[in-house]
Amino acid sequence: MTTHPPTPHIEFDGRPATEETLRIPALYGYGHFTALQVRDGKARGLAPHLARLDAANRELFELPLDGDRVRELIRHALDGAGRRDASVRVNGYLPPGATRTTLMVTVREPAVLPSGARSLMSVPYARTAPHIKRPGEFGQTYYGMLAGRAGFDEALLTAPGGVVTEGAVTNIGFWDGTSVVWPGAPALTGITMTLLERELARAGRPSVRRPVTLEGPDGVGRYRSAFVCNSQGIAPVRRIDGVGFTVDEELMKDLGAVYDSAPEDVV
């Protein structure tokens, strides 16, 4: 028997979604969002999430976005869904004629990135304005589906010249035996990546950013291990195209401990 995930709880500016308000994302998709995992009413990296929403809102709509308002709406939606543990997504839209950003808060069941080693298929796609997290990314979805059909877990986005940028729904990091290396190319700096960078530095092990390519002296083959991360967690990479990587259990354990050291903030 086929099982379907529970229907998400959706609110617009603190009110339950209606046919009219659901037209906003359906017809006016220009906007931005952030996604976070909430456990017992708390979330890691809440301040960076709020800062990202505010920065994107100012860039796209020339309007500030008050963090206290966002937190209040998240709490309201969690209460409406009857959840303390959840996957939460906050979308910002500015429909025609509006003078205030409409916030859509979606609450679903909690999610965790599968811990198994992942395979990535490189694709020639780089997002426009990659520093903004936004809905409706056709290219990411399209190439992600192609990767799945080809037997891979995710697509790896690359700029011209085979320059590695990011995963379709993750950031990617590499391990050279000494440091975590993030691709030094335009990409979304995810919140989990932000927390890992910050906590590694606090532990006296700063990570670095440098160019990473599919081939050549900066190619992915020079690295012994790799991993991906997003709001749902961290997972090792076992191969990119035909290049294999060692699944370093100590590295993954260490990264998990570093991430867990980041404080949790009450929503």
N, C-alpha and C positions, 0 to 999 in steps of 0.2 A: 504494500500500500504506500502511495506517495504521501509524504508529510510536507506541509508547508510551514514556513516560519511564521511566528505570530505577527499579526498586523501591527505596524509601528504606531506609536502614539505621536501625533503631530499637533503642534500648536503654532499659531501666528500671533505674535505680540501678546502672548499669555492667554489666548482664547483658542478653544478647540478648532481644528481645521474644518472649513466648510467648502462646499462646491465653489463658492465665489473666491475664497482665499487660495484654494489650490490652483486656481487659474494663474496666479502670480508666477510660480515656478514653471508652469506649463507654457505660458505665453511670453514671459519676460525672464528668460534664463540668464541674462547678464547679471552676474553677482559673484559672491565669494562665500567661502565656508571654512569651518574648522571642525575636526572630528576628534573626540576624546573618549577615553574609557573612564567611567566612574565606578568606584568601589566604596560601598558604605558611605555614600555621599561625598567622597573625596576624589580628587584627580591630581595626578602628577603633572607639573608644568602648566598649571592653570594660568599663571601670569603671562607666560609666552603665548598661550592660546588667545588670551584677551588682547594682548599687544598685537598679534597678527591680525585679528579681526579689525581692530581700530586702524591699523596701518593700511590694510586693503580697502577699508571703507573710505578713508580719506583719499586714497589714490583713485578709486573708481567713481566715487560719488561726491568728493570734496566735502564730506561730512564726518565729524568725529563719531565714535561709537563708544558710549560709556560702558566701562567694564562692569560697574555695579548693576546696570540694567541687564546686561547679558547674564550675569550670575543669578539675578532674581528670576529671569525667564527660564533658565535651566532648572532651578529649584522648583519652580511652578510646574514645569513639564514633568519632572521626575515624580512629584507628588501626584500629578494627574495620571501618570502611568502606573503608580503604585510601586515604584522601583527605587531601591537604594544602590543596586548594581545595574549598570546599563552601558550601552553604546549610545553616545550623545553626539548629535550633529547640529551645528548652528549655522544657518544660511542667512546671508544678508542680501536683500534686494531693494531696488528703488523703482517701483512701478511708475509709469508716466504720470506726471502731475503730483506725485508724492513729494513731501518736503522732509520726511523723516524715514529713515531706513526701516523697512519691514523685516522683522526677524522671525524666521521659521526654525523652531526647535523640534528635532525628531528624536524620539527615544525608542531604542530597540533593546533586545536582549544583549547581555554582555558578549564580547567576542575576544578571542585570543588567536594570534597568528599561529598557524600550525608549526610545531617545533621541528618537524622533519626537514632534512636538507633539501634545498630548493634548486631547481634548474631554471636558467634564464636564457631566453632567446633574444639576441640583439636585433634591434629594428632601427631603421633610419628615420627617427622622429624626435624632434625637439620642440617643446611647448613654447608658445608665444608668452612673453611675460611670465617665465616659470616661477618667479618668486611669489606669485599670487596663487593661492589654493582656490580653485573654482570648480563649479559643477559643469556637467555637460561636455567633458573632454572626449570628443569623438575619437581622436587619434589614439589616446590611451586605451579606450575600450576596444577599438578595432584591432589594434595590434595585440592587446591582451587576449582577445579571442583567437587570433591567428596563432599565438604562442601556445594556447591551450590545445588547439587542434593538432599542432605539431608535436604534442607530448611534453611541453614545458609547463612549468608552474606560473611563470610570469614573463612579461616582456621587459627587456632592458633598453631604455631609450638612449640613442646615440645621435650626436650632432655630426655635421659634415666632417669627413676625415676619420670616422669611427671613434670620435671623442665620446667617452662614457659620461653620461649626465646623471641619470637616476633610473630607478625602476618605475614601472607603470603606476604602481601604488605604494612604492617604498623608496627610501633612500638606500644606497648601497655603500658599504665600507669594505676596505681591504686591509689585510694584516701582512706586514712585511717581515714579521719576526721580532720587530721592535716597537712599531707604532701602528696605530689605526690611521689609515689613509682614506680621506674622502676625496672623490673626484673634484678637481679644481675647475669646474665648468658651471655655467649658469644652470641652476636647478632650485627646486623648492627645498628650503632648509626646514625639514620636518621637526616637530616638537621633540620626538624621541631622539633624533639626531642632535638637536640642541642640548638636551639633557645629558646625553652621553659625552658630548664635547665638554660641557661644563664640569661634569663630575670627574671625568678623566683628568682634566686640568687641576681640579682640586686635590686629586690623589697624586699629583706630581707627575702625571703621564699625559702631557698634552698631545692630542691628535694633530694631524697635519692635513693640509689640502694641497694636492698637486695634480697635474694633468694625468689622466688615465685614458688609454686608448685600447682598442681591441687588439691591435698588433703593434709591432715595433718595440723600441727600447722602453717606452712607457706602457707597454701592453699588459693586459690582465694576466698573462702567463708568468710575469715576474713575481706575482704574489702567491704565497703559499695557501692563504685562506681568505675567505670573503664571507660577508653576511649582509642581510637586508633587515630593515627596521621600519616600523611605522607605529601608529598609536596602539596597535594591537599586540606589539611585542617585537622580539628579535629572533631571527632564524638563520642558520648557516646556509651557505650556498655550496652546492656540490659540483656545479658546472655552469659555464657560460658558453653557449654554443658547444664546440667540441673541446673546450679547455676545462680540465678537471681541477678541483681544489680539495685540499685536505680538510675534513671536518674536524676542527680543533676544539675538542670538548672543553679543555681548560680555558681557551679564549672565550667560548660561549658562556661558560660559568662565570668568568671574570666580568664580561660585559653585563650579564644579568645582575651581578652583585653591584656593579657601578650604577646601573639604572635604578635598582631598588634603593640605593642610598639617597636618591633625590627625594626631597620631602613631598608629602602629599598635602594638598591644599583643600580645605573645606569649600565646597561649591557655595 
